[in-house]
Amino acid sequence: MAILDDFQQWLKSHEYTEHTPSGNPSTVYDYRKRIESVCKEEGISIIELIKRIDTIVLDYGPNGRKEEAGKKSHSSVINALRRFQEYLNDQK
């Protein structure tokens, strides 16, 4: 998906890492995977996620209806959603 490829490039340009010191995939790849998993969990396309990003960030954030899902893996789900929201806002 081109939008997620662009998101990964945006993350790199904001100094997020591609690989851990041991060579494993890091934040850039993890955040993409988290965005894809939210789409799957919600049963929506990436286009629908883009349209609803503000609401979904609230849902997965503190006191949201999916707060526990947002906290998974040291809050990487909500952090990925927030970075994706920032990326989208930068594109405006």
C-alpha positions as CSV (number, residue, x, y, z in Angstrom):
1,M,0.0,0.0,0.0
2,A,1.5,3.3,-1.1
3,I,0.1,5.2,1.8
4,L,1.9,2.9,4.3
5,D,5.1,3.0,2.3
6,D,4.9,6.8,2.5
7,F,4.2,6.6,6.2
8,Q,7.3,4.5,6.7
9,Q,9.4,7.1,4.8
10,W,7.9,9.8,7.0
11,L,8.9,7.9,10.1
12,K,12.4,7.5,8.8
13,S,12.6,11.2,8.1
14,H,11.6,11.8,11.7
15,E,14.5,9.6,12.9
16,Y,12.5,6.5,13.8
17,T,14.6,3.4,13.5
18,E,14.4,0.7,10.9
19,H,16.4,-1.8,12.8
20,T,17.4,-2.6,16.4
21,P,21.1,-2.8,17.2
22,S,20.9,-6.5,16.8
23,G,19.5,-6.1,13.2
24,N,15.9,-6.9,13.9
25,P,13.1,-4.8,12.4
26,S,12.3,-1.8,14.6
27,T,9.8,1.0,15.0
28,V,9.3,1.9,11.3
29,Y,8.2,-1.7,10.5
30,D,6.4,-2.2,13.8
31,Y,4.2,0.9,13.4
32,R,3.2,-0.1,9.9
33,K,2.2,-3.6,11.2
34,R,0.2,-1.9,14.0
35,I,-1.7,0.3,11.6
36,E,-2.5,-2.8,9.5
37,S,-3.7,-4.7,12.6
38,V,-6.0,-1.9,13.6
39,C,-7.6,-1.9,10.2
40,K,-8.1,-5.7,10.5
41,E,-9.4,-5.4,14.0
42,E,-11.9,-2.6,13.0
43,G,-12.8,-4.4,9.8
44,I,-11.9,-1.3,7.7
45,S,-9.7,-0.3,4.9
46,I,-6.7,2.1,5.2
47,I,-8.9,4.7,3.4
48,E,-11.6,4.3,6.1
49,L,-8.9,4.6,8.8
50,I,-7.7,7.8,7.3
51,K,-11.2,9.2,7.3
52,R,-11.8,8.1,10.9
53,I,-8.3,8.6,12.4
54,D,-9.3,11.2,14.9
55,T,-12.1,9.0,16.4
56,I,-9.9,5.9,16.3
57,V,-7.1,7.6,18.1
58,L,-9.6,8.6,20.8
59,D,-11.0,5.0,20.9
60,Y,-7.6,3.5,21.5
61,G,-6.3,6.2,23.8
62,P,-6.8,6.8,27.5
63,N,-10.4,6.2,28.6
64,G,-11.3,5.1,25.1
65,R,-13.5,2.1,24.3
66,K,-10.5,0.2,23.1
67,E,-7.9,1.5,25.6
68,E,-6.6,-1.9,26.5
69,A,-5.9,-2.8,22.9
70,G,-4.1,0.6,22.5
71,K,-1.8,-0.3,25.5
72,K,-0.6,-3.6,23.9
73,S,3.1,-4.0,23.5
74,H,4.1,-1.1,25.7
75,S,1.4,1.2,24.1
76,S,2.9,0.6,20.6
77,V,-0.7,0.4,19.1
78,I,-1.8,3.9,20.3
79,N,1.7,5.3,19.6
80,A,1.5,4.0,16.0
81,L,-2.0,5.5,15.6
82,R,-0.8,8.9,16.9
83,R,2.2,8.9,14.6
84,F,-0.1,8.0,11.7
85,Q,-2.4,10.8,12.6
86,E,0.6,13.2,12.7
87,Y,1.7,11.9,9.3
88,L,-1.7,12.6,7.9
89,N,-1.8,16.1,9.3
90,D,1.6,16.8,7.8
91,Q,0.2,15.8,4.4
92,K,-2.5,18.5,4.5
